[in-house]
Amino acid sequence: MAEGKELQCPAGNVLTQIKTHIHHGQTYVVFQAQQEHCDACTYRARCLKKDEPARRVERVCESDAMKAYLARQQQPAIQELYQRRKAVAEFPQLRFKGNWGLRQFSVRGLAKVNREAIWIALAHNVSQWFRLRWIPRLVTA
């Protein structure tokens, strides 16, 4: 609709922007329908909460940086890059967080955190080496 100041509900009625508010540092735009439209609407039971007089929708106002990021994510080359990243990086992260319970660092300070991260990566690499190289040699011997 006109410059993002209106939305359209499932019944085709217009929701107009009524306010903007900030919650946890994120800007939201609030749209609301007219109560007369909602009173006579067939979608009323699905659209409205129990004590709500008219349909109300909150939309996040994305920052310019987030809009640029989302536009970049739509490019096929970037999607392919993230598919490769998923295959390489997601398994170790799952292993650290899920299997080993390493959800946060146990030290403070950037230098100490870097050392802990290196030890975690080294432990993962050694276990992978052991799984892929050492155990097959023991089985075939």
C-alpha positions as CSV (number, residue, x, y, z in Angstrom):
1,M,0.0,0.0,0.0
2,A,1.1,3.7,0.3
3,E,4.7,3.9,1.4
4,G,4.3,1.1,4.0
5,K,1.8,3.0,6.1
6,E,-1.0,0.4,5.5
7,L,-1.5,-3.3,5.5
8,Q,-4.3,-5.4,4.2
9,C,-6.1,-8.0,6.4
10,P,-7.3,-11.5,5.1
11,A,-10.8,-10.0,4.5
12,G,-9.4,-7.2,2.4
13,N,-9.8,-4.4,4.9
14,V,-7.1,-1.8,5.5
15,L,-5.0,-1.7,8.6
16,T,-3.5,1.7,9.2
17,Q,-0.3,2.5,11.0
18,I,-1.2,3.8,14.5
19,K,2.1,4.0,16.3
20,T,5.8,3.1,16.4
21,H,7.5,1.7,19.5
22,I,10.9,0.4,20.6
23,H,11.2,-2.9,22.4
24,H,14.7,-4.3,23.4
25,G,16.3,-1.9,21.0
26,Q,14.2,-3.0,18.0
27,T,11.8,-0.6,16.4
28,Y,8.3,-1.9,15.7
29,V,5.5,-0.4,13.6
30,V,1.9,-1.1,14.8
31,F,-1.0,-1.3,12.4
32,Q,-4.7,-1.6,13.4
33,A,-8.0,-2.2,11.6
34,Q,-11.1,-0.2,12.2
35,Q,-13.4,-1.9,14.8
36,E,-16.5,-1.7,12.6
37,H,-14.7,-3.8,9.9
38,C,-13.7,-6.4,12.5
39,D,-17.2,-6.6,14.1
40,A,-18.8,-7.8,10.8
41,C,-15.8,-9.9,9.6
42,T,-16.1,-13.7,9.0
43,Y,-12.4,-14.1,10.1
44,R,-12.9,-12.5,13.5
45,A,-12.5,-15.6,15.5
46,R,-9.2,-16.4,13.8
47,C,-7.8,-12.9,13.6
48,L,-8.5,-11.5,17.0
49,K,-7.3,-12.4,20.5
50,K,-9.9,-12.8,23.2
51,D,-10.3,-9.2,24.4
52,E,-9.1,-7.4,21.3
53,P,-11.6,-5.1,19.7
54,A,-9.9,-4.9,16.3
55,R,-7.1,-6.7,14.4
56,R,-3.6,-5.4,15.4
57,V,-0.3,-6.3,13.7
58,E,3.2,-5.4,14.7
59,R,6.0,-5.3,12.1
60,V,9.7,-5.0,12.7
61,C,11.3,-2.0,11.1
62,E,14.5,-3.4,9.8
63,S,17.7,-1.3,9.9
64,D,19.5,-0.5,6.7
65,A,22.2,-3.0,7.6
66,M,19.7,-5.7,8.0
67,K,17.9,-4.8,4.8
68,A,21.3,-5.1,3.0
69,Y,22.0,-8.4,4.6
70,L,18.6,-9.8,3.7
71,A,19.1,-8.6,0.1
72,R,22.5,-10.2,0.0
73,Q,21.1,-13.5,1.3
74,Q,18.8,-13.8,-1.8
75,Q,21.8,-14.0,-4.2
76,P,22.4,-17.5,-5.5
77,A,26.1,-17.3,-4.9
78,I,25.6,-16.4,-1.3
79,Q,23.1,-19.2,-0.8
80,E,25.5,-21.7,-2.2
81,L,28.2,-20.4,0.1
82,Y,26.0,-20.9,3.1
83,Q,25.1,-24.4,1.9
84,R,28.8,-25.2,2.0
85,R,29.2,-23.6,5.4
86,K,26.4,-25.7,6.7
87,A,28.0,-28.9,5.6
88,V,31.4,-27.9,7.2
89,A,30.6,-25.9,10.3
90,E,27.3,-27.0,11.7
91,F,28.3,-30.5,12.8
92,P,31.2,-29.3,15.0
93,Q,29.0,-26.7,16.5
94,L,26.3,-29.2,17.2
95,R,28.9,-31.5,18.8
96,F,30.3,-28.8,21.0
97,K,26.9,-27.6,22.2
98,G,24.9,-30.7,22.3
99,N,27.2,-33.6,23.0
100,W,29.9,-31.9,25.0
101,G,27.6,-29.3,26.7
102,L,29.9,-26.4,25.8
103,R,27.2,-23.7,25.5
104,Q,29.4,-20.9,27.0
105,F,33.0,-20.3,27.8
106,S,34.3,-21.1,31.2
107,V,36.8,-18.2,31.3
108,R,36.8,-14.4,30.9
109,G,38.8,-12.3,28.7
110,L,39.4,-12.5,24.9
111,A,42.9,-14.1,25.2
112,K,41.5,-16.9,27.5
113,V,38.4,-17.4,25.4
114,N,40.7,-17.7,22.3
115,R,42.8,-20.4,24.1
116,E,39.7,-22.3,25.1
117,A,38.3,-22.2,21.6
118,I,41.6,-23.5,20.2
119,W,41.5,-26.4,22.8
120,I,37.9,-27.2,21.8
121,A,38.8,-27.2,18.1
122,L,41.9,-29.3,18.7
123,A,39.8,-31.9,20.7
124,H,37.3,-32.0,17.9
125,N,40.1,-32.5,15.3
126,V,41.8,-35.2,17.3
127,S,38.6,-37.1,17.8
128,Q,37.8,-36.8,14.0
129,W,41.3,-38.0,13.2
130,F,40.9,-40.9,15.6
131,R,37.5,-41.8,14.1
132,L,38.6,-41.5,10.5
133,R,42.2,-42.8,10.6
134,W,43.1,-44.7,13.7
135,I,40.1,-46.9,14.2
136,P,40.0,-48.2,10.6
137,R,43.6,-49.3,10.9
138,L,42.8,-51.2,14.1
139,V,39.9,-53.0,12.4
140,T,41.9,-54.0,9.3
141,A,45.0,-55.2,11.4
